[in-house]
Amino acid sequence: MTQKKYYLPAGLTFSVLLISFFIFNNSAPDPRDAYEQELIAMYAQIPEAIIVESEGDNRPDRPDLAAIQNYFNIMDPALGHVPVERLRTAWEQTRTMQENSIRESNALYWQTEGSNMGGRTRALMYDPNELSGNKVWAGAVTGGLWYNNDITDDQSAWVPVDDFLSNLSVSCIVSDPNNSQVFYAGTGEAETARVIYRESSGVGMGILKSSDGGASWDYLLSTESFKYVTDIQIRDEDGISVIYAGVASGIYKGVTHQSEPANGLFRSVDGGQNWEQVLPLIPGLDETYAVSDIKIQGDGRIYVGSMETPELEGGATIFYSDEGTTGTWTTYEDVKTLIENQTTENIPGRVILAIAPSDTAVVYALFAVGYENGFVYYKGRYIYRTNDNGQTWQQVNLPDYDYATLAWHALIGGVDPIDADHLYVGGLDVWSTMNGGASWAHQSDWALMYYGGGDDYVHADQHVQLYKDGSVDEMLFGSDGGVFYTANASSSNPVFEEKNKNFSTLQFYTCAISPVAGDNRYIGGLQDNGTLFFQGNPLDINDMIDGGDGAGCFWDVDEPEIFITSVYYNRYTVFLNGN
């Protein structure tokens, strides 16, 4: 048999070899293999002791490993991290689904069990459109926007605005003085966005706007990179409603969330469509000041208090301006210098301002001062007052040396509308002075939470104090326990009332459900509201079975009469049959 041989031309042979070389040497890496290697590398960072401890038949619960697994589940393999920048897109898709009623086809439904307790509340506003003057708006840092049609009525319940807002971490709310139908709400809680002994913060998504008195809310796309909006004020400038927004950055879950284009005081003359940052740079740095508080005095002068950046720069500084534009600000930093010259408590913190409506020359400033002790803690160490429109400042007495031991997140003040010497302040509790700070009265007692409340009860950690327009007696207080009210603020001994009916804004860290089929009971650990035991009725302070910041909780599946609660510093309580 004759065999025929065929020969490829030399040029063609070379081309085939060259193509084969590039195919086998330049093929793209398998994304799945790359992702697997990345997961293996991340898993290798977990201490071996933790992995061994979590194996075996009698292994303990491991919420830390569960959190790691959850991180892996929602991490984008292409990015190597959780894509939080897609939250707005996800919200838009959710909103579309809601509007198209697609979610109605889902057999899984949720219902609120209800609560007559509130969570941390930083935003309060009396509705300027309500003739009675008793309608109030509130913003909770993890519970969104709410309104109460009659804050004076104990039976008037809070109503949630919309569980599908673009962001439910509301830090401030304000109405337009030229158009009472226009509201703005800022999102993100900068005060707790720091490395501290607990994580209970919320990253924001800029500013929400309503043009119909709060009936509906739109998202200002121009502010989507404002991670934390600390305050919003509006000034009438020749008939134009000019918006001033305080913007800061913060740390959450070990990641710095930087506001863009910068921290600072942002000014808008077109209803929030465009913004200009107007504060000066921090001396020696290519970075603007972070804003803690904004106040507009009756004469139109704007006062701004700063807070420290995540790098601990730029705190304890006051600015004022009559124009509100770039290059017009006067800076006061004597207290900042005083703090920096101390031996231990030497980190300038945030400034809270309180203006006197009856005297435009008077403004109070409360200063937080930081010190390192494992974490950077802050206390309220100075209160100053100006009697000449901010030109000079004088120190006044403190209510108590430790009146504000958590000043990094709990510090506030409010001045009587007709008496510049009558000032309320808050740290842990509520204090007041009738003589401009010469002497003080301790007005509230947070510890009454453990004894059913009472006339002196306001929950711990004060965040907002607001007089009703035109009244020296009606006043609202926002705290870690929601909303409180007094009808006799001008008294030397005001009576406080809790106003949290259906204000379901509690911050649950953990929850454990009864393992018994059909048993609708649960226990939950909460931020600053202890551990609560739900047994069928709306939660209130009498359902608290453990105190402080409630942490992990456990309900025994094998012996359901046993459950365990915990508090910080690894303190545990074992309950048998609920006792």
Secondary structure, 3 states (H helix, E strand, C coil): CCCCCCCCCHHHHHHHHHHHHHHHHCCCCCHHHHHHHHHHHHHHCCCHHHHHHCCCCCCCCCHHHHHHHHHHHHCECCCCECCHHHHHHHHHHHHHHHHCCHHHHCCCCCCCCCECCCCCEEEEEECCCCCCCCCEEEEECCCEEEEECCCCCCCCCCEECCCCCCCCCEEEEEEECCEEEEEEEEECCHHHCCCCCCCCCCCCCCEEEECCCCCCCEECHHHCCCCEEEEEEEEEECCEEEEEEEEECEEECCEEECCCCCCEEEEECCCCCCCEECCCECCCCCCECEEEEEEECCCCCEEEEEECCCCCCCCCCEEEECCCCCCCCEEECHHHHHHHCCCCCCEEEEEEEEECCCCCCCEEEEEEEEEECCCEEEEEEEEEEECCCCCCCEEECCCCCCCCCCCCCCCEEEECCCCCCCEEEECCCEEEECCCCCCCEECCCHHHHHHCCCCCCCCCCEEEEEECCCCCCCEEEEECCEEEEECCCCCCCCCEEECCCCCCCCCEEEEEECCCCCCCCEEEEECCCCEEEECCCCECHHHEEECCCECCCEECCCCCCEEEEEECCCEEEEEECCC
